[in-house]
Amino acid sequence: MSDNNKIKFFLASKTKRGLVPLFDELRDVKNSKKLYILKGGPGSGKNSLMKRVLMRLESNRHSIEYIHCASDPNSLDAFIDHTSGIAMVDGTSPHIMDPGYPGAYDVIINMGDCWDDASLLDHKNDIISLSDTCSTYHQMASSCIRSAAALLDNNMEIAKSYLDNEAINEFVRKLIKDLSGSKIGNLKKRLLSAVSVGEIVFFAETIENLASSIYLIPDKWGAASDALLSRLSHGASLLGVEQIACYCSIRTEDKMDHIIFPSAGIAVSTSNCFHSLKESKQSITPNFMKSIPNQLHEQMLVHHNIAIELLDKASNHVKQAKLLHDNLEAYYIKAMDYSKVDLIYESIIKEII
């Protein structure tokens, strides 16, 4: 499968409250067979093991959902194989996962069994220093995100007074009619964007791959999309329709930015300077905002621009943390016995296929 055709999400990102993980979404005890939880330090082969297993599953044309790491989108935090009914996750900090049903559903894979402790002890001080400095950069990124979110939240609250609620309700009623008869299913929680390594990453192709009818909500302030998507999601829940709620990465789970109804082939997406789709391929929704007074509008723009600067600074802090993390990984890579990883891989593949 080409990268452009993959279904890609995040399940965690830095938010105004720190890390708000959604990794419990991977647990589907009733409808899936097994959840593999990988434990181990940076560079202990968790990501490479996942990608190696995925190559085998992809070669057998399995239906895969890819969960990327917000701090390094080239790495995976998890994946879900809908064909075989299994999932695999990096269950270490900062998104620690422990088994709920050990052995019966959750399986712990300890990658620490594959490294040489003596080699790591020889570099104890370097490892501690790198780990602490990396954490400091992540903390600075989180501080910038909290400040940016405060400004954006304030703008959104102001904009709520200027919503055209009649137009929003009419649009929601139309879409609810279009959803009638769609596949019954649960609400799934996901993220499509994240403040990442030097930039805000947005998996626009996931929406395009899951929906043929896409409605864009141009929405600088977030108020119109917040009202529309929450009402639409509520209406779809009353119908029992399968839906994927995709939250604002810095305001999870306070605000939705996108919603996808895969069985109906319908999606509604917020379009702004942080994430947007190609308008030439989408349907633009009506204007759901009334006019905001000029003086107030100007101050909101000032706050909006400051928030953009803060998020840009946050992404640069994440970039610095990534460089340090790469150096940290190097110590663990040297300490690994990859012949033991090979045995883990063969055991997992034997169980799955």
N, C-alpha and C positions, 0 to 999 in steps of 0.2 A: 504493500500500500504506500503510495506517495505521501510525503509529509503534508501536502496541501489537503489531502482527503482524510486526514486523521481527526478524530474527535478529541480535542484537547481542552482540559480545564486546569484550574488550580483548586486546592481545597484548603488553602491557608494563605494569608498575606498579612503584612503589618497593617494594623488598623489604629484608630484613635484610642482603643482600649488595649493596645498591644497585640500579640498574636491571638487571633480567634480561629482556632482550627475547626474544620468541618469533617474530620477524618472518620467520625462515627458513621458517615454516609457510606463508607466502604463495607460496613457490616450489614449483611442481608441474610440473616441466619435461616429464614424460612425459604428463601428462593435461591440461595447459592450453596455451594458445597464446602468451601474452605477459604480461610483468610490466612495467608502466610505473612508473619510479622518479622521483618529483618531487624536484628539488633547488631550494633557495632559502631566503631568510631568513624571519623572521616577518612576516606581512602581505604576502607576495609572491604570494598568490593560490592557493596549493596546495590549501587546504581548499575554497575557493569553486569551484575548477576541478573537484575531485572531486565536489562536490555537484551541480554543473551537469551533469557527465557522468552522474551517477546519475539525475537527473531524466529524462534522455532514455532511459536504460535501463529505468527504472521504467515509463515510459509505454509501453514495448514489452513490459512484463510479464516482465522478466528475473528470474531467481532470484538474489537478492543477499544476501551476508553482509557486515554492517557492522562495521568495526573502529574503535572509538572511542578517543579520546585520554584517558588516565587523568587528566592534568592539566587537561583541559577536555572533559568528556563531550559538550558541544554541538559539538565539532569531531571530525573523522575523522582517524585515522592511516592508514587504508587501507580498501579494500573488495575483495571477491571477487565477480565476476560468473560464476556457475556456468553460465549459459546460453551466453554467448559464449566462455567459457574464458579470460578475461583478469582481471588484478588490477591495482590501482593503489595505490601506497604513498607516503607522505611519507618519503623516504629521508634526511632530514637529522637532525642531532643532536637528541635524545640517542639515537635509534635509527637510526644510520647504516646504509644499505644501498648496496652497490656491485654492479654487474652481474657475474654469474657467466658469462653467455654473451652478451656485448654484441652487440646487433643481431639475433642469432639467436633470443633469447628475451627478454632484458632490454633495455628502451628507456629511456634517460635523457632526462628533460624538464627543461631548465634554465630555471627561472622567473626566475633572475637576469638573463637576457637581456632581461627586460621592464622593468627598473628603470633609473633615472637615477643613475649612480654619483656624479655631482657633488652631487646633492641630499643623498645619504647622507653624503658627506664633510663637508658643511656642518654636520652634526649629529653628527660623530664622537664628541665627548666625551660628549654626552647618551646616545648609543646604547651606548657602552662602559659608562657608569655604570649605566644601567638593566639591561643584560645581566648585569653582575657582581652587582648587588643581587638580581636575580631568581634567579641561581644560588645565592646565599647562603641565600635562603629555602628553596630546594629541598634544600640540604644540611642545613639545620636539620630539615626534615621527615624526611629520611632518618635522621638521628640519633635522632629520636623513635621511628621505626618499628623501628630496630635494637633499641632498649631494650625496646619493647613485645614484639617477637618473642622476645627472650631470656626474658622472663617467661612468655609463652605456651608456648614450647618446654619450659621447665622444668616447668610444670604438666602438659603432655602426657606428658612422660617419667614423672612421678610416677603419673599416671592409668593408664599402660600396665600397671602391676602389678595393677590392679583390673579388667582386661578380662574379660568372659565370652567366652572364645575359642570355646567350644563353640557358643554361640548365634550368634556371628558366622559361623562356618564353615557352620552349618546354613542360615543366611539366604543366604549366598553360593552354596551348592549349589542352593538353590531358584531363584535368579535365573539361574544359569548354564543350568539346564534350560529356563527361559523364553526364553533367548537362542538356543537351538539352532535352526538353520535361518534365522537372520537374515542379512542381507546381508553378504557378505565385504567387508572394507575395511581401511583403515589406522587407526592411532591418531592422532587430531589433538589438538594441545595448544592450550588456550585459557584465558582468564581471564573470569570472570563478575562480578568485583567489583574495586574499586580504592579506595585512599585518595585521595580526590579533593578538589574545591573545596569546603571547609567541611563535608564529609560523606563517608561511605563509600557509594559507589554500587554497587548490585547489580542486574544485569539479570535479574530473576526471570522476566520474560515470555519470555525466550529458552528457558528450560527448559519452560515451559508450552506454548510454540509447537512444540517439538520432541518432546514426550513426552505421551502420554495417561495413562500409568501412572507416577506419581511417588511414590517412597518417601522419607519424611523421616527423618533421623537426628538427633533432639535430642541435641546434643553440646556441652556447655560447654567441655570440656577438649581436644577434638580427637583423643583417643586412639582412641575407638571408630570414628569415621569414617575415620581414617588407616588403621587395620587393615583395616576392611571394604572400603573403596574400592580399596586397593592389591591386595588379594586378588581382588576382583571383576575389576579391570582385567587382572590376570595371567591369570585364567581365561578372560576374553573374548579375550585375545591368543592363547591356545592354540587357541581356536576360529577365530581369524582374523576375528572380528566387528568391523565398523565401530564405532568408539567415539570420543567426544570427552571427553578428560580435562581438567577445569577445576580449576586449582590455586588454593590459598590465595594471595591477591595479595601477601602479605608474606613467603610462604615458598615461592615458586616455585623449583624444581620439587620441593621436599622433601615437600610434602603436598598431596594432592588434597582438594578440598572438595565437588566434584560430579562425576558422570559421567553422560553421556548416550549412549544407543544409539538413534540416530534411526530406523533401519530397523525396530527392534523397538518403537519408541514407548515406551521405558522410560528412566527417569532415577532416580538416587539422589542426594539432596541433603542436605548438612549444614545443620542449622537451629540458629542461635545468635543472640546479640545483634548480631552483625555482618551477618548475612544470613539471611533466612528467607522461606519461601513461606506462602501462606494455608493453614493446616492443614485448613480445612473442605473443601478440594478435593483433599487428598492422603491417602496411606496412611501412618500413623505406624508405624515399625518397632518391634520389641521393644526392651526395655532391654538394652543390651549391656555395662553397667557393673555391677560389684559395689559394695557399700557402701564408701566411703572413710571412715576414722576421723575423728571430728568435729574434733579439734584440727588435723589435717593439712588437712582440708577448709576450715577457717576461714582458714588461711594461704594456701591456694591461691586462695581468694576475694579476699583482700587483693591478691595479685599480679595477679589477673584485673582487678580494678577499676583498679589503677594502669595496666595495659596499655590499658584503655579510655580513660583520661585522656590517655595519651601519644598514642594514635591520633587522638583529638580534637584535640590540639595540632598534630599533623602535618597534619591536614586544614586547619586554619586557616593554617598556613604555606603550604600549597599555594594556598589562597585569596589570600593576599597576593602570592604569585608570579604568579598569574593576573592580578591587577590591574596589576602592573608590566609583564607581558608584553603586555597590551592597550595600554599606553602606548608600548611599544617597537614594536608593530605599526603604530601610527599614522604613524611616520616612514617606514616602508616603503610603506605604502598611498599616501602623498602622492607617493612617488617612482616609482610604478608607471605604466606605459603599458598600460592594459587593452585597448587595441585589439590589441596583440600577443598578449595572453592569449586574445582571441577567435580569433585565427588558430590558436593551439595547440589550442583546444577543437575547432574545425572539423576540423582534421587528425586528431585522435584519434577523433572520432565517425565520420569517413569510413573509418577503419581498422576500427573495431569493427562498425559496422552497414553 
